[in-house]
Amino acid sequence: MARIRVPPSMASLLDRVNSQDFLPLLGKYVATDRKGRYLHWNEFKWRVESGDREEVAWLATKIARNSIRQNLPLKAETERYFSFCVPNSLAALLHRIDRMTGGGDAIGDKTFTSPRENHRYLVQNLMMEEAITSSQLEGASTTRKVAKKMLESNLQPQNKSEQMIFNNFLLMKEVLKRKDEALSVDMLLDLHKIATYNAIENQATPGALRQDNTIFISDLYNENPFYPPSVETLEDRLNELCSFANASHDEQDSHNFIHPIVKAIILHFMIGYIHPFGDGNGRTARAIFYWCMLKSGYWLFEYVSISKWIQEKRNEYDTAFIYTETDEFDITYFIYNQAETIVKAVVDLHDYIDRRKKEFYEFMEWIESSPIAKTLKREHLEILKQAVKEPGREFTSKQVSLDLGVTENSARSYLNKLVDRELLVSAKSKNGKTIRYLAPASLKDRLKA
């Protein structure tokens, strides 16, 4: 990434540009371009229409943005605060997300997803997906196959990369558990401690704020360095952020309305900007995003994995931070970036659910000819579906309890019934304590019989 061009400030342009020059351009240049793009000076200056001066066109654009700007009670620098705006193209993105996530019936039947169920069949796999990708975004190098086996089988992490993935899995579970709590500095410290347990760099301490100003952040190409705010300001900034997070910005307080998705994205950004920890800021920022979405009633985000799409477009993610920092602390650039990321993640969820439904219904159609299957429950069929798919696969009561969202005793009961029907084979582990349940290679034949 080349060094990003810093735009001239609006104040400096007003000082040196004559009003007769920019007034004719008002209305021609608005908050976004004709394609709905919210362009930074770095891109804008190359797209100015022939005959128009770049700086004058930029001033007209900034005036248009300023007219719809909403100031935030979040300090950037001394006497300077963050702000954002919601142009029509961003409002359309937010509306699209609302439509795609507005109620469980919008994404599938209640057999697969329901906001009223305490335990859902999809949540475990998708929580694993977020844990794995979020860790890879931070540098974990374990393969997805190894990582998923570790989480599914509840194996102990064998190295730092696996520890990061395991921590992120626990982090997502903790966010779900605390989604109805008010945000506090203590909660931030707790989440950071879970995220970084035995997996932290920079001599940082899990669950503790950084103690010095020696840290700086750069992009993937070690350019465009950013130096976070001084440690002396951390507690005040975090208390300020918690007050913002806990304040009401819903439709009942319309003069102060902030769309919940925008608010969650702002919280994500602010943890990254404040950078309160020596390491693990990204993991904590994404956890707070999920906390805010779930607290705001977007229950579907229990299933949505954003880290995969951030990782895929990491350069654009980093650039959105830099655009905000270089253009008078306008967070709109980052809000657009994350709104587009969320759309991709929700579309991916739709596709995932469609695949899961197709797999299950194909299996149900195939198994209908088996008289045994008619006497089994849905939980038995979920286990059998995996067993048919992976002959030789091992199941344990602990792993099945996690997959199905049931107690370990219930999981053991389901597995033992399948053993009684000779659809699984049981065997003791080497230590003689854990019973393993194996999927026989002849399972399809047994079901058909």
C-alpha positions as CSV (number, residue, x, y, z in Angstrom):
1,M,0.0,0.0,0.0
2,A,1.4,3.4,-1.0
3,R,1.5,6.2,1.6
4,I,-2.0,7.6,1.8
5,R,-2.5,11.3,0.9
6,V,-3.7,13.4,3.7
7,P,-6.6,15.6,2.7
8,P,-6.5,19.4,3.2
9,S,-8.7,20.3,6.2
10,M,-12.0,22.0,5.7
11,A,-10.9,25.0,7.7
12,S,-7.7,25.5,5.6
13,L,-9.8,25.3,2.4
14,L,-12.3,27.9,3.6
15,D,-9.4,30.2,4.3
16,R,-7.9,30.0,0.9
17,V,-10.7,29.2,-1.5
18,N,-13.0,32.0,-2.7
19,S,-16.7,31.5,-2.1
20,Q,-17.4,32.3,-5.8
21,D,-15.3,29.3,-6.7
22,F,-17.0,26.6,-4.5
23,L,-20.6,27.9,-4.4
24,P,-21.3,26.8,-8.1
25,L,-20.1,23.3,-7.1
26,L,-22.4,22.9,-4.2
27,G,-25.0,20.3,-5.2
28,K,-22.7,18.9,-7.9
29,Y,-20.4,17.4,-5.3
30,V,-22.3,15.8,-2.4
31,A,-21.4,13.3,0.3
32,T,-20.9,10.4,-2.1
33,D,-20.1,10.1,-5.7
34,R,-22.7,9.0,-8.3
35,K,-22.0,5.4,-7.5
36,G,-22.7,6.0,-3.8
37,R,-19.1,5.7,-2.8
38,Y,-17.8,7.7,0.2
39,L,-14.4,8.6,-1.2
40,H,-11.4,9.7,0.7
41,W,-9.2,12.4,-0.7
42,N,-6.7,9.7,-1.6
43,E,-9.2,8.4,-4.2
44,F,-11.4,11.5,-4.7
45,K,-8.7,13.7,-6.2
46,W,-8.4,11.4,-9.2
47,R,-12.2,11.4,-9.9
48,V,-12.8,15.1,-10.1
49,E,-14.6,16.1,-13.3
50,S,-12.6,17.8,-16.0
51,G,-12.5,21.5,-15.5
52,D,-13.1,21.5,-11.8
53,R,-10.3,22.2,-9.3
54,E,-9.6,19.3,-7.0
55,E,-9.4,21.3,-3.8
56,V,-12.5,23.3,-4.6
57,A,-14.5,20.1,-5.4
58,W,-13.3,18.5,-2.2
59,L,-14.4,21.6,-0.2
60,A,-17.9,21.3,-1.8
61,T,-18.0,17.6,-0.8
62,K,-16.9,18.4,2.8
63,I,-19.6,21.0,3.1
64,A,-22.2,18.5,2.0
65,R,-20.9,15.9,4.5
66,N,-20.8,18.5,7.2
67,S,-24.5,19.2,6.7
68,I,-25.4,15.7,7.7
69,R,-22.6,15.0,10.2
70,Q,-23.4,13.7,13.6
71,N,-20.8,14.4,16.3
72,L,-19.9,11.8,18.9
73,P,-19.0,12.3,22.5
74,L,-15.7,10.3,21.9
75,K,-12.5,12.3,22.0
76,A,-9.9,11.8,19.3
77,E,-7.3,14.4,20.3
78,T,-7.4,17.4,22.6
79,E,-10.6,19.3,21.8
80,R,-11.2,17.2,18.7
81,Y,-14.0,14.6,18.6
82,F,-15.0,11.8,16.2
83,S,-18.0,12.2,13.9
84,F,-19.9,10.2,11.3
85,C,-22.7,10.7,8.7
86,V,-25.2,8.3,7.1
87,P,-25.5,9.2,3.3
88,N,-28.2,7.4,1.3
89,S,-26.0,4.6,0.1
90,L,-25.0,3.7,3.7
91,A,-28.7,3.9,4.8
92,A,-29.4,1.4,2.0
93,L,-26.7,-0.9,3.3
94,L,-28.1,-0.8,6.8
95,H,-31.6,-1.4,5.5
96,R,-30.4,-4.4,3.6
97,I,-28.7,-5.9,6.7
98,D,-31.9,-5.3,8.7
99,R,-34.0,-7.1,6.1
100,M,-31.6,-10.0,5.9
101,T,-31.4,-10.4,9.7
102,G,-34.9,-9.4,10.6
103,G,-36.3,-12.5,12.3
104,G,-35.4,-16.1,12.1
105,D,-38.1,-17.0,9.5
106,A,-36.1,-14.8,7.0
107,I,-33.3,-17.3,6.9
108,G,-34.7,-20.7,7.5
109,D,-37.4,-22.8,9.2
110,K,-37.5,-23.1,12.9
111,T,-36.1,-26.5,12.8
112,F,-32.7,-24.9,12.1
113,T,-32.8,-21.5,13.7
114,S,-35.1,-19.9,16.3
115,P,-34.5,-17.0,18.6
116,R,-36.6,-18.8,21.2
117,E,-34.4,-21.8,21.5
118,N,-31.6,-21.9,24.1
119,H,-29.5,-24.2,22.1
120,R,-29.4,-24.3,18.3
121,Y,-27.8,-26.8,15.9
122,L,-25.9,-24.2,13.9
123,V,-24.4,-22.1,16.7
124,Q,-21.5,-24.4,17.5
125,N,-20.0,-24.7,14.0
126,L,-20.4,-21.0,13.4
127,M,-18.9,-20.1,16.7
128,M,-15.9,-22.3,15.8
129,E,-15.7,-20.5,12.4
130,E,-15.4,-17.1,14.1
131,A,-12.9,-18.4,16.7
132,I,-10.6,-19.9,14.0
133,T,-10.7,-17.0,11.5
134,S,-10.4,-14.3,14.2
135,S,-7.3,-16.0,15.5
136,Q,-5.9,-16.4,12.0
137,L,-6.4,-12.6,11.5
138,E,-4.2,-12.1,14.6
139,G,-1.5,-14.5,13.2
140,A,-2.5,-18.0,14.3
141,S,-1.1,-20.5,11.8
142,T,-2.9,-23.8,12.7
143,T,-4.8,-25.3,9.8
144,R,-8.6,-25.1,10.0
145,K,-9.0,-28.9,10.0
146,V,-6.7,-29.3,13.0
147,A,-8.4,-26.3,14.8
148,K,-11.9,-27.6,14.2
149,K,-11.0,-31.1,15.4
150,M,-9.5,-29.6,18.6
151,L,-12.7,-27.6,19.3
152,E,-15.1,-30.4,18.4
153,S,-13.3,-33.0,20.5
154,N,-12.5,-30.5,23.3
155,L,-8.8,-31.3,23.1
156,Q,-6.2,-29.2,24.9
157,P,-4.3,-26.6,22.8
158,Q,-0.9,-27.9,21.9
159,N,0.7,-24.6,20.8
160,K,0.1,-20.8,20.9
161,S,-1.9,-20.8,17.6
162,E,-4.3,-23.4,19.0
163,Q,-4.5,-21.6,22.3
164,M,-5.6,-18.4,20.4
165,I,-8.3,-20.3,18.6
166,F,-9.5,-22.0,21.9
167,N,-9.5,-18.6,23.6
168,N,-11.6,-17.0,20.9
169,F,-14.1,-19.8,21.1
170,L,-14.4,-19.2,24.9
171,L,-14.6,-15.5,24.2
172,M,-17.6,-15.8,21.9
173,K,-19.4,-17.9,24.5
174,E,-18.6,-15.3,27.2
175,V,-20.0,-12.5,25.0
176,L,-23.2,-14.5,24.5
177,K,-23.5,-15.0,28.3
178,R,-22.9,-11.3,29.1
179,K,-24.9,-9.7,26.2
180,D,-27.5,-8.3,28.6
181,E,-24.9,-6.6,30.9
182,A,-23.9,-3.0,30.6
183,L,-20.4,-2.4,29.2
184,S,-17.8,-1.6,31.8
185,V,-14.0,-1.3,32.0
186,D,-14.1,-4.5,34.1
187,M,-16.0,-6.3,31.4
188,L,-13.4,-5.2,28.8
189,L,-10.6,-6.5,31.0
190,D,-12.4,-9.8,31.5
191,L,-12.9,-10.3,27.8
192,H,-9.3,-9.4,27.0
193,K,-8.1,-11.8,29.6
194,I,-10.1,-14.7,28.0
195,A,-8.9,-13.7,24.5
196,T,-5.2,-13.6,25.4
197,Y,-4.7,-16.3,28.0
198,N,-1.4,-18.0,27.2
199,A,-1.5,-16.3,23.8
200,I,-0.1,-12.7,24.2
201,E,2.8,-10.7,22.8
202,N,4.7,-7.5,23.6
203,Q,5.2,-8.5,27.2
204,A,1.6,-7.5,27.8
205,T,-0.5,-8.9,30.6
206,P,-3.9,-10.6,30.0
207,G,-6.7,-8.5,31.4
208,A,-4.5,-5.4,32.0
209,L,-4.2,-2.1,30.3
210,R,-0.9,-1.3,28.6
211,Q,1.6,0.6,30.7
212,D,3.6,2.6,28.2
213,N,3.5,4.4,24.8
214,T,6.1,2.2,23.0
215,I,3.5,0.6,20.8
216,F,2.5,1.6,17.3
217,I,0.5,0.0,14.5
218,S,1.2,-0.2,10.8
219,D,-0.5,-1.8,7.8
220,L,0.4,-5.1,6.2
221,Y,3.2,-3.4,4.3
222,N,4.7,-1.7,7.5
223,E,3.6,1.7,6.2
224,N,1.2,4.4,7.4
225,P,2.2,4.1,11.1
226,F,-0.4,5.0,13.8
227,Y,0.6,5.8,17.4
228,P,-2.3,5.2,19.8
229,P,-3.4,7.7,22.5
230,S,-1.2,8.1,25.6
231,V,-1.5,5.6,28.4
232,E,-2.4,8.5,30.7
233,T,-5.7,8.9,28.9
234,L,-6.7,5.3,28.7
235,E,-9.0,5.0,31.7
236,D,-10.8,8.3,30.9
237,R,-11.3,7.2,27.2
238,L,-12.6,3.7,28.2
239,N,-15.0,5.2,30.7
240,E,-16.2,7.6,28.0
241,L,-16.6,4.7,25.6
242,C,-18.6,2.6,28.1
243,S,-20.9,5.6,28.8
244,F,-21.5,5.9,25.0
245,A,-22.1,2.1,24.7
246,N,-24.7,2.1,27.5
247,A,-26.5,5.3,26.5
248,S,-29.8,5.0,24.7
249,H,-29.6,5.8,21.0
250,D,-32.8,4.0,19.8
251,E,-35.9,5.3,18.0
252,Q,-37.5,6.4,21.3
253,D,-34.7,9.1,21.6
254,S,-34.9,10.1,17.9
255,H,-33.0,13.4,18.3
256,N,-30.0,11.3,19.4
257,F,-30.7,8.3,17.2
258,I,-27.8,6.1,16.1
259,H,-28.5,2.9,14.1
260,P,-27.6,-0.1,16.3
261,I,-25.3,-1.5,13.6
262,V,-23.5,1.8,13.2
263,K,-23.1,2.0,17.0
264,A,-21.6,-1.5,17.1
265,I,-19.2,-0.6,14.3
266,I,-18.2,2.6,16.2
267,L,-17.4,0.5,19.3
268,H,-15.3,-1.8,17.2
269,F,-13.4,1.1,15.7
270,M,-12.8,2.8,19.0
271,I,-11.2,-0.2,20.7
272,G,-8.8,-0.4,17.7
273,Y,-8.1,3.4,17.9
274,I,-7.7,3.6,21.7
275,H,-5.6,0.4,21.6
276,P,-5.9,0.0,25.4
277,F,-3.9,-3.3,25.5
278,G,-0.4,-4.3,24.6
279,D,-1.8,-7.1,22.4
280,G,-5.2,-8.6,21.7
281,N,-7.0,-5.4,20.8
282,G,-8.4,-6.7,17.5
283,R,-9.9,-9.8,19.3
284,T,-11.4,-7.6,22.0
285,A,-12.8,-5.1,19.5
286,R,-14.6,-7.8,17.5
287,A,-16.0,-9.3,20.8
288,I,-17.4,-5.9,21.7
289,F,-19.0,-5.6,18.2
290,Y,-20.8,-8.9,18.8
291,W,-21.8,-7.8,22.3
292,C,-23.4,-4.6,21.0
293,M,-25.2,-6.4,18.2
294,L,-26.6,-9.1,20.5
295,K,-27.5,-6.6,23.1
296,S,-29.4,-4.6,20.5
297,G,-31.6,-7.6,19.7
298,Y,-29.8,-8.8,16.6
299,W,-29.9,-12.4,17.8
300,L,-28.9,-13.7,14.4
301,F,-25.3,-12.4,15.0
302,E,-24.8,-15.4,17.3
303,Y,-24.3,-17.2,14.0
304,V,-22.5,-14.5,11.8
305,S,-18.8,-14.6,11.4
306,I,-17.2,-11.3,10.3
307,S,-13.6,-12.2,10.8
308,K,-13.5,-14.4,7.6
309,W,-14.4,-11.4,5.5
310,I,-12.1,-8.9,7.3
311,Q,-9.3,-11.3,6.7
312,E,-10.1,-11.7,3.1
313,K,-10.0,-7.9,2.6
314,R,-7.5,-7.0,5.3
315,N,-5.9,-4.2,3.3
316,E,-9.3,-2.5,2.9
317,Y,-10.0,-2.9,6.6
318,D,-6.6,-1.3,7.6
319,T,-7.1,1.5,5.0
320,A,-10.6,2.4,6.5
321,F,-8.8,3.0,9.8
322,I,-6.3,5.2,8.2
323,Y,-8.9,7.2,6.2
324,T,-10.7,8.0,9.4
325,E,-7.5,9.1,11.2
326,T,-6.4,11.3,8.3
327,D,-9.7,13.0,7.5
328,E,-10.6,14.9,10.6
329,F,-11.7,11.7,12.5
330,D,-14.6,10.9,10.2
331,I,-15.6,7.3,11.1
332,T,-17.9,7.0,8.1
333,Y,-15.1,5.4,6.1
334,F,-14.9,2.5,8.6
335,I,-18.7,2.3,9.0
336,Y,-19.0,1.7,5.2
337,N,-16.2,-0.9,5.3
338,Q,-17.8,-2.9,8.1
339,A,-21.4,-2.6,6.8
340,E,-20.2,-4.1,3.5
341,T,-18.3,-6.8,5.4
342,I,-21.5,-7.6,7.4
343,V,-23.5,-7.9,4.2
344,K,-21.0,-10.5,2.9
345,A,-21.0,-12.4,6.2
346,V,-24.8,-12.6,6.4
347,V,-25.1,-13.7,2.8
348,D,-22.5,-16.4,3.7
349,L,-24.7,-17.4,6.6
350,H,-27.7,-17.8,4.3
351,D,-25.7,-20.0,2.0
352,Y,-24.4,-22.1,4.9
353,I,-27.9,-22.6,6.3
354,D,-29.1,-23.6,2.8
355,R,-26.3,-26.2,2.5
356,R,-27.1,-27.6,6.0
357,K,-30.8,-27.8,5.2
358,K,-30.1,-29.5,1.9
359,E,-27.7,-32.0,3.5
360,F,-30.1,-32.9,6.3
361,Y,-33.2,-33.2,4.0
362,E,-31.3,-35.3,1.6
363,F,-30.2,-37.5,4.4
364,M,-33.8,-37.7,5.8
365,E,-35.1,-38.6,2.3
366,W,-32.5,-41.3,2.0
367,I,-33.1,-42.7,5.5
368,E,-36.9,-42.8,5.2
369,S,-36.7,-46.3,3.9
370,S,-35.0,-47.5,7.1
371,P,-37.6,-48.7,9.7
372,I,-35.0,-48.0,12.5
373,A,-34.9,-44.3,11.7
374,K,-38.6,-43.9,12.4
375,T,-38.0,-44.7,16.0
376,L,-35.2,-42.2,16.5
377,K,-35.3,-38.5,17.5
378,R,-33.9,-35.5,15.7
379,E,-30.7,-35.6,17.9
380,H,-30.0,-39.2,16.9
381,L,-30.4,-38.3,13.2
382,E,-27.9,-35.4,13.6
383,I,-25.3,-37.8,15.0
384,L,-26.1,-40.4,12.3
385,K,-25.7,-37.8,9.6
386,Q,-22.2,-37.1,10.6
387,A,-21.5,-40.8,11.1
388,V,-22.7,-41.6,7.6
389,K,-20.6,-38.8,6.2
390,E,-17.4,-39.8,8.0
391,P,-17.1,-43.6,8.5
392,G,-14.7,-44.2,11.3
393,R,-15.4,-40.9,13.0
394,E,-15.2,-40.9,16.8
395,F,-17.8,-39.3,19.0
396,T,-17.7,-38.5,22.7
397,S,-20.5,-37.5,25.0
398,K,-18.8,-34.2,25.7
399,Q,-18.4,-33.3,22.0
400,V,-21.9,-34.3,21.2
401,S,-23.3,-32.3,24.1
402,L,-21.6,-29.2,22.7
403,D,-22.8,-29.9,19.1
404,L,-26.4,-30.5,20.1
405,G,-26.6,-28.0,23.0
406,V,-27.7,-30.6,25.5
407,T,-26.3,-31.9,28.8
408,E,-23.5,-34.5,28.7
409,N,-25.9,-37.1,30.2
410,S,-28.4,-36.5,27.5
411,A,-25.7,-36.8,24.8
412,R,-24.5,-40.1,26.4
413,S,-28.1,-41.4,26.3
414,Y,-28.4,-40.6,22.6
415,L,-25.1,-42.3,21.8
416,N,-25.9,-45.4,23.9
417,K,-29.2,-45.8,22.2
418,L,-27.4,-45.8,18.8
419,V,-25.0,-48.4,20.2
420,D,-28.0,-50.5,21.4
421,R,-29.4,-50.3,17.8
422,E,-26.0,-51.4,16.5
423,L,-25.6,-48.2,14.6
424,L,-22.5,-47.1,16.5
425,V,-19.8,-49.1,18.2
426,S,-18.5,-48.1,21.7
427,A,-15.0,-48.6,23.0
428,K,-13.0,-47.3,26.0
429,S,-10.2,-44.9,25.4
430,K,-6.6,-45.8,26.4
431,N,-6.9,-44.2,29.8
432,G,-10.0,-46.3,30.4
433,K,-12.0,-43.2,31.5
434,T,-13.6,-41.9,28.3
435,I,-16.0,-44.0,26.2
436,R,-15.6,-43.4,22.5
437,Y,-18.4,-44.1,20.0
438,L,-17.2,-45.1,16.5
439,A,-19.1,-44.8,13.2
440,P,-18.8,-48.2,11.5
441,A,-17.9,-48.4,7.9
442,S,-21.1,-50.5,7.3
443,L,-23.5,-47.9,8.8
444,K,-25.3,-47.3,5.5
445,D,-25.9,-51.0,5.1
446,R,-27.2,-51.3,8.7
447,L,-29.6,-48.5,8.2
448,K,-30.9,-49.9,5.0
449,A,-31.3,-53.3,6.6
